[in-house]
Amino acid sequence: MGDEVSTTENSLLLQVDRVERVTWRNLLDGSFIEELKRLIFFAAPMAAVVTAQFMLQIISMVLVGHLGNLSLASSFCNVTGFSLILGLSCALDTLSGQAYGAKLYQKLGIQTYTAMFCLTLVCLPLSLIWFNMEKLLVFLGQDPSIAHGAGNYAAWLIPGLFAYASGLGNLGGALALSLSNWLSAIFLASFMCYFTACSLAIGNYGSLQTTATIYSIHLAIAAAASTRISNELGAGNSQAAHNVVYAAMSLAVVEPLIVRTFLLVSKKVFGHIFSSDKETIDYVAKMVPLVSISLILDSLQGVLSGIARGCGWQHIGAYINFGAFYLWGIPIAASLAFWVHLIGVGLWIGIQVGALLQTLLLALFTGCTNWENQAREARKRMAVAEKSELTES
């Protein structure tokens, strides 16, 4: 048994390849172009899936939005909890990706089912919070009528479909979203049961806003980068992981320029999609140019976050996010919105300050990374996991 453990550990701690200096001359060599193709190949279906997931909630909001301002306000409460669940699931970006790269395929099932069980446990207290949403909002000083609508929406966020025909109002939006989520989960579980080669890559949920479906492209590129980097680091290919970073950052710059053009051309359409209220429509048209300016920054920080997940830097990302947004971005946003009375523009400025700081710090960490050491750390992580499993058996 001891010889078997030693052999396995040594095989996983093989000498990793050396990273050559990357210059502008060799950026366009065959390996870089090939990596761009791989990222696009991975990101395209992910973008379709994430867009479909966003559309479950966007369509619900569209239907409810045309029923009135109260229902529209209550619909936004469905975002509570999703960010926590998907944030916790991001551990799989590192562990499963590196296990796949190290060819420890048996680990994928264990990690997946363990994550599903743990996340299900997390959903239990979240369900209690949603069930008591009305009381919680009233306690926090929210208007009772809005709190009542939001509480009903959260409580009914379990199964269902009808927003117009059933006359359920905002409850129909919750029912529609819930049934769609359950069907999505059932079909995905069926797919995993019958498809043997399953690679895990999960993105983060963004906030529900007018450009949520477009933001899914950033998430897809980030998820593709996370998967590719974790695979290469797990396999000990530090040079390949380094190439992924350059390819992903190139896409992070080009993609938002294209999307920004689309947004500006169609800015007057979005308001009509989400509401029949003229004030809301005009305000959306006013905010779209500001949102389009932030697309490049959002894309960069999103892809850099994906790189961080692929390397296993979730703890570093948490510290950066907390400092950038909770210590800087949110206080600035609240001050400009409510004290200076800039409202939406003030909120946008504050959040962009946080995003800029987050992007700069993540870029600094990524630029200073020793990729050979990262590959060694990934191999060590897999060796420890494999050694533990062999010892137990």
N, C-alpha and C positions, 0 to 999 in steps of 0.2 A: 504493500500500500504506500509506504514511504517513497519507494522508487517511482511509483506511478505519479504521485503528487509532484515530486521533484521534476520529472520529465515534462509534465504538463506546464508547470510554472516556468521552466526554462524555455519551452517552446513559445510561450506567450511573451517572454521578455527578450526576444530576438533583437539584435541591433536594428534600430530604425534607420531609414534612409536620411541622408543629409539634405538640408535645404540649401539650394543654390540661390545666389543673389538674384532677385527679380528686377529687371530693368525694363525701360520702355521699349527697348529693341526686341526683347524676347517675349513681351506681353502678347504679341500676335502670332506666336508660334503654334504648332499643331496642338499641343497639350492644352493651351489656353482656349482655343476655339472649340476643342472637343469638350472641355469642361462647361463652356457656355451652352453647348448643345444639351449636355446632360442635365444642367440646371433647368433649362427651358422644358425639357422632356418631363422632368419631375414636377416642375411648378405648374405646368398647364393643367393637368388633371386635378391637382390640389386646388388651383384657383377655381375650377368649376365646382368642386365639392364645397369649398368654403363659401363661395358665392351662393350656392344652393342653401347652405345652412343659414347664412345671413338672410336670404330671401324668406325663409320660414318666419322670421321675426319681422322683416320689413313689410311683407304682405299683410301680416296681422296688423301692423301699425297703420298701413295704408287704409285698410278696411275700417279700422276703428277711428282713424283720423277724420274720416269724412262724416263721422257720427257726432262730432262736437269736440270742443276744447277740453272738457272735463274727461271724456273717455281717452282722448289723446294723451293727456297728462298721466292718467292712471296706467296706460299701456307701457310707459317707459319704466315702470317699476319692475318689469320682468327681467331687466338686466341684472338685478340683485342676485348674487350667488353664482352666475355663470362664470364670471371672471375668476372667482376663487377655485371652482372646479377645474377649469381649463389651465389655470396657473399651476395647480398641484399636478396635473397630468403631464406637465412639461418635463418632469423627471425622466419620462420615457424617451424623450428626445436624445438625452445623453446615454442612459443605460442601454436601451434597446439598440440604438444606432451603433454604439461601440461594440456591443455583443455581436451584432450582425457582422461588423467589420472584422472582428476576431474569429468569426466562424463558430461562435458558441450559440448555435441556432436553438438548442434546447432551452436556453435562457429566455427566449422571446415569449414563449407561452407562460412561463412562471411569472415573468415581470408583468405581462398583460393582465393575467387573472388577479394577481396581487393588487395591481392598481385599480382594477374594476371593483374589487371588494372594498378597498380602502375608501374610494370615492363614493361608493354607495353608503358607507357609514357616515361620511361627511354630509351627505344629502339629508340625513335624518334631522339634525338640528336646523339645517337650512329650511326644511319643510315647516318646522315649528315657527320659525321667524316669519315665513311667508303667510302662514295661516293666521298669525296675529299682526299682520302688516298694518291694519287699520288702527289698532290701539297704539302701536309703536309710532306711527306717523302723527297721531293726535298728541301723544306724549312729547314729541319733538317740536310741537307747535304748528303743524301743518293744518290747513283749512279742513274742517271736518268733512265737508262734501267731497273734496278731492281725496282725502284719506279714505273715505268710504269706497269710492270708485276704485282706488288703487288697491285697497284691501280685498275687494271682491275679485279684481283681476288676478291678484297673486294667489288667492285661495282656489280659484278655478283653473290655475295653470297646471292641469293634470291631463284630461283628455278633451276632444271635441272639435267642432269645425265651423259653426254657422255664425257669421257676424251680421249679415243683412237679413237673410230669409228667416232666421229663427227669432229675430227681434231681441236677442240677448245683449246687444250693445257691446260694451267692452268685454263682457264675459265670453262672448262668441269669439273674440280675438284670442283670448287665453285658451279656449277650448281648441281652436284651430291650430295654434302653435303647439299645444301639448300633444295632440294626436299625431301631428306631423313628426314631432321629435321621437315619439314612441315607434312609429313606423320606420323612421330612419334608423333607430337603434336596432330594431328587429332585423331589418334587411342587412345592416352592417354585420350583425352577429352571425347571420346565416352565411354571408360572404366569407367571413373568417373561418367558419367551420368547414367549408368545402374548398377553400383556396389555400394551398399548402405554402406558397411562398409569399408571406405577408410581411411587408416592411413598414415599421411604425414611424409616422411623422405627424405630429399634432401641432397645430398653430394656436395662437392666442386669439381669444375673442376680442374684437375691438368694441368700442361703444356704439350704440345704435344711433346713427346720425345719417344725414342725407347721402354721404359718400361711403356708407358702410360697404356696399357691394363692390365699390372700386377699391377700397382699402383691402379687400380680400386678396387682391393681386400681390400687395406687399407681403401679406401673411404667407401666401403660397411660395414666394421667392425665399422668404425667411425659413419656412419649413423645409424647402428643398436644400438650402444651404446647410441647415442644421443636420439633416440626414446625411448629406454627402460628407461633411466634415467629421461627424461622429463615426461614419463608416471607415473613412480613411485613417483617422487616428486610431481606431480600434484595430485596424490592420497594420499599423506601424508606418503608414505612408505619409510622413510629415510634409514632403514636397507637394504631394497631391492635395493635401489639406490646405496648404498655402495657396495653391493655384485656385482652389474653390473660393477662397476669400476674395481674390482679385476679380474672378468672374462674377461672383454674387454682387460685389460692390458696383461693378460696371452696369449690371442690370438694374441695381437700385437707383442709379442716376438716370438711365435712359427711360425706363418705364414711366416714372411720374411725369416726365416732360410730355409724353404722348397723352397720358390720362388728363393732365392739366388742360391741354388743348380741347379735349372732348368736353370737359366740365364747363369751360368758359363758353363754348358754343351752345351748350344745352342748358345753361343756368336757369332760364325762364320756365323750363319744363318741370323741374324737380318739385317746385312748390305745388303745382296742380296735382302731382302724383300723391303727395302726402296729406293734403288738406284742401277743403273747399273754402276755407276762410281767407279773404283777400289779404288781411294783415299778415297772416302766416306766409302766404305765397310771396308777397313783396319782401318779407324779411329773409326768406330763403334765397331769393335772387340777390339780395344785398350781401349775404354771407358767403355765397359760393365763390366769388373772387378771392375773398380772404382765405377760405379753406383751400382753394387751389394753390395758393402761394405756399401753404404748409406741406403740400404733397411730397416734395423732395425731401424735406426734413423727416417727415413720417416714414418715408421709404427707407432712408438711411438708417434711422434708429431701429426700424423694424428688422431690417436685414442684419444689422449689428447684434441685435438681441438674439436672432436665430443663430448667428455664429457663436455667441456666448453659450447658448444652450447646447450646441454641438460639442463645445469644449468642456462642458460641465461647470460653467461659471454662474450657476443660478444664484449662489450666495452673493457673488459680486454684483450681479444684475439687480438683486433685491436692494442692496445698499445704495447703489447708484439711483435706482428708481425712487427710493424713499427720499434721498437727499434732493434729487432734481425736482420732484413734483411736490412732495409734502412739505419740504422746507423752503422751496423757492416758487415753483410754478403755481400751486394752488393758493398760497397767500397773496401772490401778486394778482392772480385772476380774481379772487374775491375782492381785493381792494379796488381794483379798476372797475369791476362790474357794479359793486354796491356803494362804494364810497365816492368814486369819481363819476359814477352813473353812466359808464360806457356799455353796460349790460353785456350783450353777446360779444361785441368787439373786445371788451375788457377780458372776458373769459378766454377768448381766443388768444389774445396776447399773452396772458399768464401761462396758459398751457403750452404755447410755443416757446416761451422762455424755459420751461421745464424740459421740453423735448430737445431744445438746443443744448442745454447742459448735459442731458442724458446722452445725446449723440456724441458730443465732444469727449466725454469720459469713456464711453464704450470704444470710440475710435482710438483713444489713447491706449487703452488696455490691449486692443487688437493689434495696433501698430507695434507695440513693445513686446509682443508675444514671441517666445522661443518655441517654434513649432516642433523641434526635435524633442524638447522636454515635454511638450503636450502629448506627443505620441507615446513617449515612455510612460507618462502618468496613466494614459488610457490603457496601455498594455498591463501595467501593474494592477490597475483596478480590475481588469478582467481576470488576471492571474489569481488575485485574492479571492474573487468570487468562485472561480473554478476549483481552487484549492479547498475552499470551505465545503463545496458540494462533494468533492471526492472524499474528504475526511469524514463527512457525515454518512456517506454511503459505505 
